[in-house]
Amino acid sequence: MRNPLPTELLWLYGRIRPFLAWHLASFFLLTLSSALALVNPLALMWVLDRAIPRRDTGLLVCAVAVIFLCTQLRTVLATLGAYLTFASSQRAAVSIRMEVLEKLNSLSSEYHENAPAGARLYTLREPIEEVAYFGSDLLPTTLRTLLVTGFTIIAMLALNPRLTILVVPAVPAFLAVRRHFRKLLAERSDSMQQARQTMSAFLEEHIASVQQVQLLQQEKRQKRRALHLFSEAVRTQVKLGAAGVQFSSWTNLPIAVTAASIAGFGAWSVFRGLMTVGGLVAFYGYIFQLFDPLAAFAETYARAQRTFSSIRHLQSILALQPTIRNCGCHPEARLSVACHIRLNGVSFGYERQKGFLIIPSLTIPCGEHVAIVGENGSGKSTFAKLLARLYDPDSGSIALAESEVSHIPLQQLRSLVSYVPSVPILFDATLGENLRLGDRQIGARELDEIVDLVGLRALVEALPQGLAQPLGPSGNLLSSGQRQRLALARALLRKPRVLILDEATSGLELESERSILDRIARRLPGVSLLFVSHRHENVTRMDRILVFRQGRIIEDRRVCSPEAAPISIPDLGIVR
């Protein structure tokens, strides 16, 4: 049987369920607050119909005290109930953020390379804030509206059933208008959500590259793009607001007609002696107590559509699946000491470039140092990323020792294979913390050794706080070469069995690069080293050279010794 509740509410219920006790307590307090709203009109009726005609001072004082106490207590209960809902909603927002962050962490390189950083960050910001608003403000408002409406109708029926009948036509009229505008509000809410996401992605990219924009003198172009995106975001929001205005106007029409009809019919009932003046005043007070929340419900409903749009966006992100799956059906692989790399019938292509890389057969023995060279776009980095399992081949197999990499648990594979890109990723932390990211248990002595190995000793001694020196956002305190040295040191500290350097030393001088490559061999004997490089000077220091062109290995040469067997640039097919 189909569930009558919207899927967005069912999804939200699953996220607030751990905090259900808080929401139930809030609901109880809001119920009491709404029930107290019925007392004031009745107290006013007693004043008009009994206290004033009889000049009963005691009844007047009691009625005034009741009005004061109910008004004050109603506010306290409503505020406390709203606070409980707010606190639980904020905790639910933290839980949702962690769920989204965990999902983003699980997604593969394909998603993160194709989705703009701003679009990814947007998911962690506005949609979750909108959901938190729903719990902290929108949900209590909706509950108060429903409770006040229900209690008020009960009181009106008890006070005057005939007048209450006049209210009935307003309810289906309101529901019919809501149904008519629901699709329009949902569509415009989704359009606004998409426009905001696009704007967020642009702003993230622009702020991260302001310096380059200035150097290229593209400020005016970026201003035009920003104006277009800002205008589009405003346009979609204005269109949503216009739909809300239409919704409010049409839903208010039956309410206004009903209020006027009851005022007239009630006065006529007083003329005929069927109703007292106090009863009419109390009933009319209930009318506005009933219709004011219903009128405000139009805006509440429009805002709820924005919340539902945010929930749909979150649902779409949480429904994504990583292309690189961690196969839980296989236990940790028992790898032999000899971690040979074997590729068999490997074919891989990006979405718009199928069959880009084809390797029929390739074996890299354990401990071999292999240089991977070729022109830009020849497939060198793609090959390196396949070995690190940042991507999976479209067909064929890649094996480490005797196990296919797809059958090795990702956590184990990441400890065996270290991939160092040309642009290192550093964090806004200290130098020592950046070095220890791969292993928090690394001791000071080992840290000193690695600092000397990669040539960071002069930097450490120059920094005021040494290893405890914060590096700033993205390690902006360091030069490009220093960043590469740090990233390389971090990878070496993990003691991998396979080390992939994807242009990871391109920012170093040739002599420094040569020295580090020699030290790697001494520090990690038996490690398989894959050295991706455009520069030819040091590739002959490797045991073997693979030359790539247009996604194919066109040459596979072994080097006897760097001094005895020099290989010329044309022979390698490298463009300097």
C-alpha positions as CSV (number, residue, x, y, z in Angstrom):
1,M,0.0,0.0,0.0
2,R,1.3,3.4,-1.0
3,N,2.3,5.6,2.0
4,P,0.2,8.8,2.0
5,L,3.0,10.9,3.5
6,P,5.5,12.7,1.2
7,T,8.8,10.8,0.7
8,E,10.6,14.0,1.9
9,L,8.8,13.8,5.3
10,L,9.6,10.0,5.6
11,W,13.3,10.8,4.9
12,L,13.3,13.6,7.4
13,Y,11.6,11.4,10.0
14,G,14.4,8.9,9.7
15,R,17.0,11.6,10.5
16,I,15.1,13.1,13.5
17,R,14.1,9.7,14.9
18,P,17.1,9.6,17.4
19,F,15.8,12.8,18.8
20,L,12.1,11.8,18.9
21,A,11.8,12.2,22.7
22,W,12.8,15.9,22.4
23,H,10.2,16.4,19.7
24,L,7.5,14.6,21.7
25,A,8.2,16.8,24.7
26,S,8.1,19.9,22.4
27,F,4.8,18.6,21.0
28,F,3.3,18.2,24.5
29,L,4.3,21.8,25.4
30,L,2.9,23.2,22.2
31,T,-0.3,21.3,22.8
32,L,-0.7,22.9,26.2
33,S,0.1,26.3,24.7
34,S,-2.5,25.9,22.0
35,A,-5.1,24.7,24.5
36,L,-4.5,27.9,26.6
37,A,-5.3,29.9,23.5
38,L,-8.9,28.9,23.9
39,V,-9.2,30.5,27.4
40,N,-8.9,34.2,26.6
41,P,-12.0,34.5,24.4
42,L,-14.1,32.6,27.0
43,A,-12.7,34.9,29.8
44,L,-13.7,37.9,27.7
45,M,-17.2,36.5,27.1
46,W,-17.6,36.1,30.9
47,V,-16.5,39.7,31.4
48,L,-19.0,41.0,28.7
49,D,-22.0,38.7,29.6
50,R,-21.6,38.4,33.4
51,A,-19.1,40.7,35.1
52,I,-20.1,44.0,33.4
53,P,-23.9,43.5,33.5
54,R,-23.8,42.4,37.2
55,R,-21.0,44.7,38.1
56,D,-19.2,41.7,39.6
57,T,-15.8,43.0,40.6
58,G,-14.7,39.6,41.9
59,L,-15.5,37.9,38.6
60,L,-13.8,40.7,36.7
61,V,-10.6,40.3,38.8
62,C,-10.7,36.5,38.2
63,A,-11.2,37.0,34.5
64,V,-8.3,39.5,34.2
65,A,-6.0,37.2,36.2
66,V,-7.0,34.2,34.0
67,I,-6.2,36.3,30.9
68,F,-2.8,37.4,32.3
69,L,-1.8,33.9,33.4
70,C,-2.9,32.2,30.3
71,T,-1.2,34.7,28.0
72,Q,2.1,34.5,30.0
73,L,2.0,30.7,30.4
74,R,1.1,30.2,26.7
75,T,4.2,32.2,25.7
76,V,6.5,30.3,28.1
77,L,5.2,26.9,27.0
78,A,5.4,27.8,23.3
79,T,9.0,29.2,23.7
80,L,10.2,26.2,25.6
81,G,8.6,23.9,23.1
82,A,10.3,25.8,20.2
83,Y,13.6,25.6,22.0
84,L,13.4,21.8,22.4
85,T,12.6,21.5,18.7
86,F,15.4,23.9,17.8
87,A,18.0,22.0,19.9
88,S,17.0,18.6,18.5
89,S,17.0,20.0,14.9
90,Q,20.5,21.4,15.3
91,R,21.7,18.0,16.5
92,A,19.9,16.3,13.6
93,A,21.6,18.8,11.2
94,V,25.0,17.7,12.6
95,S,24.0,14.1,12.0
96,I,22.9,14.9,8.4
97,R,26.1,16.8,7.7
98,M,28.2,13.9,8.9
99,E,26.1,11.5,6.7
100,V,26.7,13.7,3.7
101,L,30.4,14.2,4.5
102,E,30.8,10.4,4.8
103,K,29.0,9.9,1.5
104,L,31.3,12.5,-0.2
105,N,34.3,10.8,1.3
106,S,33.2,7.5,-0.2
107,L,32.7,8.8,-3.7
108,S,35.5,8.0,-6.2
109,S,37.8,10.3,-8.1
110,E,35.5,10.4,-11.1
111,Y,32.8,12.3,-9.1
112,H,35.3,14.7,-7.3
113,E,37.1,15.5,-10.6
114,N,33.9,16.3,-12.5
115,A,31.8,18.1,-9.8
116,P,32.9,21.6,-9.0
117,A,34.1,22.2,-5.4
118,G,31.5,24.8,-4.9
119,A,28.7,22.4,-5.8
120,R,30.0,19.8,-3.4
121,L,30.4,22.4,-0.6
122,Y,26.9,23.7,-1.3
123,T,25.4,20.3,-0.3
124,L,26.9,20.7,3.2
125,R,25.6,24.2,3.6
126,E,22.3,25.6,2.4
127,P,20.2,22.4,2.0
128,I,21.1,21.2,5.5
129,E,20.5,24.7,6.9
130,E,17.1,24.7,5.3
131,V,16.3,21.3,6.8
132,A,17.5,22.6,10.2
133,Y,15.2,25.6,9.8
134,F,12.3,23.3,9.1
135,G,12.8,21.6,12.4
136,S,13.6,24.6,14.4
137,D,11.0,27.0,13.2
138,L,8.8,25.7,10.4
139,L,7.8,22.5,12.1
140,P,6.8,24.2,15.4
141,T,4.8,26.8,13.4
142,T,3.0,24.0,11.5
143,L,2.3,22.1,14.7
144,R,0.9,25.3,16.4
145,T,-1.2,26.0,13.4
146,L,-2.7,22.5,13.3
147,L,-3.3,22.4,17.1
148,V,-4.8,25.8,17.3
149,T,-7.0,25.0,14.3
150,G,-8.2,21.8,15.9
151,F,-8.8,23.2,19.3
152,T,-10.5,26.3,18.0
153,I,-12.9,24.3,15.8
154,I,-13.9,22.2,18.8
155,A,-14.5,25.4,20.9
156,M,-16.5,26.9,18.1
157,L,-18.7,23.9,17.8
158,A,-19.3,24.0,21.5
159,L,-20.1,27.7,21.4
160,N,-22.3,27.9,18.3
161,P,-22.6,24.9,15.9
162,R,-24.6,26.9,13.3
163,L,-22.0,29.5,12.9
164,T,-19.3,26.9,12.8
165,I,-20.9,25.3,9.8
166,L,-20.1,28.5,7.8
167,V,-16.4,27.7,8.4
168,V,-16.6,24.3,6.7
169,P,-16.6,25.5,3.0
170,A,-13.3,27.4,3.6
171,V,-11.4,24.2,4.4
172,P,-11.9,22.3,1.1
173,A,-11.4,25.6,-0.8
174,F,-8.1,26.1,0.9
175,L,-7.0,22.5,0.2
176,A,-8.0,22.8,-3.5
177,V,-5.9,26.0,-3.9
178,R,-3.0,24.3,-2.1
179,R,-3.2,21.3,-4.4
180,H,-3.4,23.6,-7.5
181,F,-0.2,25.5,-6.5
182,R,1.8,22.6,-5.1
183,K,3.4,21.5,-8.3
184,L,4.2,25.1,-9.3
185,L,5.8,25.8,-5.9
186,A,7.8,22.6,-6.1
187,E,9.1,23.3,-9.6
188,R,10.2,26.8,-8.7
189,S,11.8,25.7,-5.5
190,D,13.9,23.2,-7.4
191,S,14.9,25.8,-10.0
192,M,16.0,28.2,-7.2
193,Q,18.0,25.4,-5.6
194,Q,19.8,24.7,-8.9
195,A,20.5,28.4,-9.4
196,R,22.0,28.7,-6.0
197,Q,24.1,25.7,-6.4
198,T,25.5,27.0,-9.7
199,M,26.2,30.4,-8.1
200,S,28.0,28.7,-5.2
201,A,30.2,26.7,-7.5
202,F,31.2,29.8,-9.5
203,L,32.0,31.8,-6.3
204,E,34.1,28.9,-4.9
205,E,36.1,28.8,-8.1
206,H,36.4,32.5,-8.4
207,I,37.6,33.1,-4.8
208,A,40.1,30.3,-5.2
209,S,41.6,31.9,-8.3
210,V,41.3,35.6,-7.8
211,Q,45.0,36.1,-8.2
212,Q,45.0,34.4,-11.6
213,V,42.0,36.4,-12.6
214,Q,43.9,39.6,-11.8
215,L,47.0,38.5,-13.7
216,L,44.9,37.6,-16.8
217,Q,42.9,40.9,-16.5
218,Q,39.6,39.0,-16.5
219,E,37.9,41.0,-13.7
220,K,35.3,42.4,-16.1
221,R,34.5,39.0,-17.6
222,Q,34.1,37.5,-14.1
223,K,31.9,40.4,-13.1
224,R,29.6,39.7,-16.1
225,R,29.5,36.0,-15.2
226,A,28.8,36.8,-11.6
227,L,26.1,39.3,-12.5
228,H,24.4,36.7,-14.7
229,L,24.5,34.1,-12.0
230,F,23.4,36.5,-9.2
231,S,20.6,37.7,-11.4
232,E,19.5,34.1,-12.2
233,A,19.5,33.2,-8.5
234,V,17.4,36.3,-7.7
235,R,15.1,35.7,-10.7
236,T,14.3,32.1,-9.6
237,Q,13.8,33.4,-6.0
238,V,11.5,36.2,-7.2
239,K,9.5,33.7,-9.3
240,L,9.1,31.5,-6.2
241,G,8.0,34.5,-4.3
242,A,5.5,35.4,-7.0
243,A,4.1,31.9,-6.8
244,G,3.8,32.4,-3.0
245,V,1.9,35.7,-3.5
246,Q,-0.6,34.0,-5.8
247,F,-0.9,31.1,-3.3
248,S,-1.5,33.5,-0.4
249,S,-4.0,35.6,-2.4
250,W,-6.1,32.7,-3.5
251,T,-6.0,30.9,-0.2
252,N,-7.0,34.1,1.7
253,L,-10.1,34.6,-0.5
254,P,-12.3,31.9,1.0
255,I,-11.0,32.9,4.5
256,A,-12.0,36.5,4.0
257,V,-15.5,35.5,2.6
258,T,-16.1,33.2,5.5
259,A,-15.0,35.8,8.1
260,A,-17.3,38.4,6.7
261,S,-20.2,36.0,6.5
262,I,-19.8,34.9,10.1
263,A,-19.6,38.5,11.3
264,G,-22.8,39.4,9.5
265,F,-24.7,36.2,10.5
266,G,-23.4,36.5,14.1
267,A,-24.7,40.1,14.4
268,W,-28.1,39.0,13.0
269,S,-28.2,36.2,15.6
270,V,-27.6,38.8,18.4
271,F,-30.5,41.0,17.0
272,R,-32.8,38.0,17.2
273,G,-31.6,37.1,20.7
274,L,-30.0,33.8,19.6
275,M,-26.6,34.8,20.8
276,T,-25.2,37.2,23.4
277,V,-22.8,40.0,22.6
278,G,-20.1,38.2,24.6
279,G,-20.7,35.0,22.7
280,L,-20.4,36.9,19.4
281,V,-17.1,38.6,20.5
282,A,-15.7,35.3,21.7
283,F,-16.8,33.5,18.5
284,Y,-15.4,36.2,16.3
285,G,-12.1,36.0,18.3
286,Y,-12.0,32.3,17.6
287,I,-12.6,33.1,13.9
288,F,-9.4,35.1,13.7
289,Q,-7.6,32.7,15.9
290,L,-8.6,30.1,13.4
291,F,-7.9,32.0,10.1
292,D,-4.8,33.9,11.1
293,P,-2.7,30.7,11.3
294,L,-4.4,29.4,8.2
295,A,-3.5,32.6,6.3
296,A,0.1,32.3,7.6
297,F,0.1,28.7,6.6
298,A,0.3,29.9,3.0
299,E,3.8,31.3,3.6
300,T,4.6,28.2,5.7
301,Y,3.6,25.9,2.9
302,A,5.8,27.8,0.4
303,R,8.7,27.6,2.7
304,A,8.0,23.9,3.2
305,Q,8.4,23.4,-0.5
306,R,11.8,25.0,-0.4
307,T,12.7,22.6,2.5
308,F,11.4,19.6,0.5
309,S,13.5,20.8,-2.5
310,S,16.5,20.8,-0.2
311,I,15.7,17.3,1.0
312,R,15.4,16.1,-2.6
313,H,18.8,17.5,-3.3
314,L,20.3,15.7,-0.2
315,Q,18.5,12.5,-1.3
316,S,20.1,12.7,-4.7
317,I,23.6,13.1,-3.2
318,L,23.1,10.3,-0.7
319,A,21.9,8.0,-3.5
320,L,25.2,8.4,-5.4
321,Q,27.4,5.3,-5.4
322,P,31.2,5.2,-5.7
323,T,32.5,3.8,-8.9
324,I,35.4,2.4,-6.9
325,R,33.8,-0.1,-4.6
326,N,35.4,-1.6,-1.5
327,C,34.6,-5.3,-1.9
328,G,33.6,-6.4,1.5
329,C,33.3,-10.0,0.5
330,H,37.0,-10.5,0.5
331,P,39.1,-10.7,3.6
332,E,42.4,-8.8,3.8
333,A,44.6,-10.2,1.0
334,R,47.6,-12.3,2.0
335,L,50.2,-10.7,-0.3
336,S,53.6,-12.3,-0.9
337,V,56.8,-10.5,-0.3
338,A,57.1,-10.2,-4.1
339,C,54.4,-7.7,-5.0
340,H,54.6,-8.0,-8.8
341,I,52.2,-5.7,-10.8
342,R,50.4,-7.4,-13.7
343,L,48.1,-5.9,-16.2
344,N,46.2,-8.1,-18.6
345,G,43.8,-6.8,-21.4
346,V,43.4,-3.4,-19.7
347,S,41.2,-0.9,-21.4
348,F,40.0,2.4,-19.9
349,G,38.4,5.6,-21.2
350,Y,36.8,8.7,-19.7
351,E,33.2,9.5,-20.3
352,R,33.9,11.4,-23.5
353,Q,37.0,9.5,-24.6
354,K,36.3,5.8,-24.6
355,G,39.1,3.4,-25.2
356,F,41.6,6.1,-24.4
357,L,44.2,3.7,-22.7
358,I,44.8,0.2,-23.9
359,I,47.5,-2.1,-22.4
360,P,47.2,-5.7,-23.7
361,S,49.8,-7.1,-21.2
362,L,52.4,-5.6,-18.8
363,T,54.3,-7.0,-15.9
364,I,56.4,-4.9,-13.4
365,P,58.4,-7.1,-11.1
366,C,58.6,-6.3,-7.5
367,G,61.3,-3.8,-6.6
368,E,61.7,-2.5,-10.2
369,H,62.1,1.2,-10.7
370,V,60.2,2.2,-13.9
371,A,60.2,5.6,-15.6
372,I,56.9,6.5,-17.4
373,V,57.4,9.1,-20.1
374,G,55.5,10.6,-23.0
375,E,53.9,13.7,-24.4
376,N,51.1,15.5,-22.6
377,G,47.8,13.6,-22.9
378,S,49.6,10.3,-23.8
379,G,48.0,8.4,-20.8
380,K,50.9,8.5,-18.3
381,S,48.8,9.9,-15.4
382,T,45.8,7.8,-16.3
383,F,48.0,4.7,-16.1
384,A,49.4,5.8,-12.7
385,K,45.8,6.4,-11.4
386,L,44.7,3.0,-12.5
387,L,47.6,1.4,-10.6
388,A,46.6,3.4,-7.5
389,R,43.0,2.4,-8.1
390,L,41.7,5.9,-8.3
391,Y,39.8,4.5,-11.3
392,D,38.9,0.9,-12.3
393,P,39.5,-0.3,-15.9
394,D,36.6,-0.7,-18.2
395,S,37.9,-4.2,-19.0
396,G,40.8,-6.4,-18.1
397,S,42.5,-6.8,-14.8
398,I,45.2,-5.3,-12.7
399,A,46.8,-7.5,-10.1
400,L,49.2,-6.9,-7.2
401,A,51.1,-10.1,-6.3
402,E,48.5,-12.8,-7.0
403,S,45.4,-10.7,-6.0
404,E,43.4,-8.5,-8.3
405,V,43.4,-4.9,-6.9
406,S,39.6,-4.9,-7.0
407,H,39.6,-7.8,-4.5
408,I,42.0,-6.2,-2.1
409,P,40.2,-4.1,0.6
410,L,40.7,-0.4,-0.1
411,Q,42.2,0.2,3.3
412,Q,44.9,-2.4,2.7
413,L,45.5,-1.3,-0.8
414,R,46.0,2.3,0.3
415,S,48.6,1.2,2.8
416,L,50.5,-0.8,0.1
417,V,50.3,1.7,-2.8
418,S,51.2,5.4,-2.3
419,Y,50.3,7.8,-5.1
420,V,51.9,11.2,-5.0
421,P,50.4,13.8,-7.5
422,S,52.2,16.7,-9.1
423,V,50.2,19.2,-7.1
424,P,50.4,18.1,-3.5
425,I,47.4,18.4,-1.1
426,L,48.4,20.0,2.1
427,F,46.2,21.0,5.0
428,D,45.9,24.1,7.3
429,A,47.9,22.4,10.1
430,T,51.5,22.3,11.3
431,L,54.4,20.9,9.3
432,G,54.6,18.0,11.7
433,E,50.9,17.2,11.5
434,N,51.0,17.3,7.7
435,L,53.9,14.8,7.8
436,R,52.1,12.5,10.2
437,L,48.8,12.4,8.3
438,G,49.4,8.9,7.0
439,D,50.5,7.6,10.4
440,R,49.9,9.5,13.7
441,Q,52.2,7.2,15.6
442,I,55.4,8.2,13.8
443,G,58.2,9.1,16.3
444,A,60.4,12.2,16.3
445,R,63.5,10.3,15.3
446,E,61.9,8.9,12.1
447,L,60.5,12.3,11.4
448,D,63.9,13.9,11.6
449,E,65.3,11.2,9.2
450,I,62.6,11.8,6.6
451,V,63.1,15.6,6.8
452,D,66.8,15.0,6.0
453,L,66.0,12.5,3.2
454,V,63.8,14.9,1.2
455,G,65.8,18.0,1.9
456,L,63.5,19.9,4.3
457,R,66.1,20.4,7.0
458,A,66.9,24.0,6.0
459,L,63.2,24.8,6.0
460,V,62.5,23.3,9.4
461,E,65.4,25.3,10.9
462,A,64.3,28.5,9.3
463,L,60.7,28.2,10.6
464,P,60.2,30.0,13.9
465,Q,58.4,27.0,15.4
466,G,60.1,24.3,13.4
467,L,57.8,21.2,12.9
468,A,55.2,22.9,15.0
469,Q,54.9,25.8,12.5
470,P,51.4,26.1,11.0
471,L,51.5,26.1,7.2
472,G,48.4,28.1,6.5
473,P,45.5,27.2,4.1
474,S,46.8,24.6,1.5
475,G,50.3,25.0,2.9
476,N,50.6,28.5,1.3
477,L,53.6,29.3,3.6
478,L,55.7,26.9,1.4
479,S,57.1,27.1,-2.1
480,S,55.9,24.6,-4.8
481,G,59.1,22.7,-4.4
482,Q,58.8,22.6,-0.6
483,R,55.3,21.3,-0.9
484,Q,56.4,18.5,-3.2
485,R,59.1,17.5,-0.8
486,L,56.6,17.5,2.1
487,A,54.1,15.3,0.1
488,L,56.9,12.9,-0.9
489,A,58.1,12.7,2.7
490,R,54.5,11.9,3.9
491,A,54.3,9.1,1.3
492,L,57.6,7.6,2.3
493,L,56.7,7.6,6.0
494,R,53.9,5.1,5.1
495,K,56.5,2.6,3.9
496,P,54.5,1.5,0.8
497,R,55.3,-1.5,-1.3
498,V,54.5,0.5,-4.5
499,L,55.4,4.2,-4.8
500,I,53.9,6.1,-7.7
501,L,55.4,9.6,-8.3
502,D,53.1,11.4,-10.8
503,E,55.3,14.4,-11.7
504,A,55.8,14.6,-8.0
505,T,59.3,16.1,-8.2
506,S,58.7,18.4,-11.1
507,G,59.2,21.5,-8.9
508,L,62.7,20.4,-7.8
509,E,66.0,21.1,-9.3
510,L,67.5,18.2,-11.3
511,E,70.2,17.5,-8.8
512,S,67.8,17.5,-5.9
513,E,65.5,15.2,-7.8
514,R,68.4,12.8,-8.5
515,S,69.5,12.8,-4.9
516,I,66.0,12.1,-3.6
517,L,65.5,9.2,-6.0
518,D,68.7,7.6,-4.9
519,R,67.8,8.0,-1.2
520,I,64.4,6.5,-1.8
521,A,66.1,3.3,-3.1
522,R,68.2,3.1,0.0
523,R,65.4,3.9,2.5
524,L,62.8,1.5,0.9
525,P,64.7,-1.4,-0.6
526,G,62.5,-3.6,-2.6
527,V,59.8,-0.9,-3.2
528,S,58.4,-0.8,-6.7
529,L,58.8,2.8,-7.9
530,L,56.9,4.2,-10.9
531,F,58.3,7.6,-11.8
532,V,56.1,9.6,-14.2
533,S,58.1,12.5,-15.6
534,H,58.4,14.9,-18.6
535,R,62.0,15.5,-17.9
536,H,64.5,13.2,-19.5
537,E,67.6,13.9,-17.4
538,N,66.9,11.4,-14.6
539,V,64.7,8.8,-16.2
540,T,67.8,6.8,-17.3
541,R,68.5,6.2,-13.6
542,M,65.5,3.9,-13.5
543,D,65.7,0.2,-14.3
544,R,63.2,0.5,-17.1
545,I,61.5,3.0,-19.3
546,L,57.9,2.9,-20.6
547,V,57.1,5.3,-23.4
548,F,53.4,6.2,-23.8
549,R,51.8,7.7,-26.9
550,Q,48.0,8.2,-27.4
551,G,47.2,5.8,-24.7
552,R,49.5,3.0,-25.8
553,I,52.9,1.8,-24.7
554,I,55.0,2.2,-27.8
555,E,58.4,1.4,-26.2
556,D,59.5,-0.7,-23.3
557,R,63.2,-0.4,-22.6
558,R,65.5,-1.7,-19.9
559,V,68.4,0.5,-18.8
560,C,71.7,-1.2,-18.0
561,S,73.3,1.8,-16.2
562,P,72.7,5.5,-16.4
563,E,76.3,6.2,-17.5
564,A,76.8,3.4,-20.0
565,A,73.5,3.5,-21.9
566,P,72.3,7.1,-22.4
567,I,69.1,7.3,-24.3
568,S,68.5,10.3,-26.5
569,I,65.4,12.5,-26.5
570,P,64.2,11.4,-29.9
571,D,64.6,7.8,-29.0
572,L,62.3,8.2,-26.1
573,G,59.8,10.2,-28.0
574,I,59.8,12.9,-25.3
575,V,59.0,16.5,-26.1
576,R,61.2,18.8,-24.1
